[in-house]
Amino acid sequence: MARSYTVVLNTTDVDAAKRLTDHVRAKGGAVTSRYDIGSIPAFAAELPPDVLAAVEADGDVDYVEANPPDRTG
């Protein structure tokens, strides 16, 4: 089951962010938003456990943080 995470990169390279978001989509995850923290790319995504493990192991990722569950509706 996919869960929502925020992924923050350790580089200002927007190509790294695009590569990672493309990888997430190709592996069955869903990128819900992309943004910058200062000049550092970040994105929010729904990640299944196997995709989460691959993202966490990527050399361009600084950290991955679980987002709180959506309590609306």
Phi, psi and omega per residue, in radians:
M1 nan 2.339 -3.130
A2 -1.369 2.578 3.083
R3 -2.286 2.719 -3.099
S4 -1.461 2.315 3.138
Y5 -2.361 2.700 2.930
T6 -1.837 2.275 -3.129
V7 -1.999 2.155 3.137
V8 -2.025 2.253 -3.115
L9 -1.489 2.880 3.109
N10 -1.876 0.389 -3.094
T11 -2.487 2.752 3.046
T12 -1.612 0.070 -3.082
D13 -1.282 1.894 -3.140
V14 -1.173 -0.419 3.080
D15 -1.140 -0.586 3.080
A16 -1.142 -0.707 3.098
A17 -1.116 -0.747 3.120
K18 -1.122 -0.748 3.126
R19 -1.038 -0.790 -3.126
L20 -1.165 -0.767 3.138
T21 -1.159 -0.644 3.053
D22 -1.085 -0.723 3.120
H23 -1.098 -0.778 3.134
V24 -1.028 -0.817 -3.138
R25 -1.115 -0.732 -3.113
A26 -1.133 -0.499 -3.109
K27 -1.663 0.145 3.052
G28 1.737 0.064 3.058
G29 -1.509 3.011 -3.140
A30 -2.298 2.077 3.077
V31 -1.434 2.121 -3.080
T32 -1.702 -0.400 3.042
S33 -2.872 2.666 3.036
R34 -2.187 2.464 -3.137
Y35 -2.775 3.100 3.108
D36 -2.087 2.496 2.979
I37 -1.895 1.730 -2.935
G38 1.168 -2.078 3.094
S39 -1.866 0.148 -3.113
I40 -1.647 2.164 3.102
P41 -1.178 2.539 3.065
A42 -2.592 2.840 3.059
F43 -2.706 2.738 3.040
A44 -1.843 2.479 -3.086
A45 -2.691 2.664 2.964
E46 -1.584 2.021 -3.038
L47 -2.108 2.126 2.953
P48 -1.156 2.771 -3.061
P49 -0.941 -0.716 -3.112
D50 -1.208 -0.615 3.104
V51 -1.252 -0.681 3.079
L52 -0.983 -0.814 -3.119
A53 -1.065 -0.723 3.133
A54 -1.170 -0.696 3.132
V55 -1.159 -0.779 3.140
E56 -1.068 -0.545 -3.109
A57 -1.463 -0.175 -3.098
D58 -1.183 2.353 -3.101
G59 -1.157 -0.314 3.130
D60 -1.599 0.006 -3.109
V61 -1.689 2.203 3.074
D62 -1.389 -0.955 3.084
Y63 -2.743 2.786 3.082
V64 -2.169 2.278 -3.099
E65 -2.212 2.308 3.095
A66 -1.221 2.354 3.066
N67 -1.485 2.604 3.109
P68 -1.102 2.615 3.125
P69 -1.086 2.571 3.094
D70 -1.281 2.107 -3.088
R71 -1.834 0.293 3.134
T72 -1.500 2.795 2.974
G73 1.373 nan nan
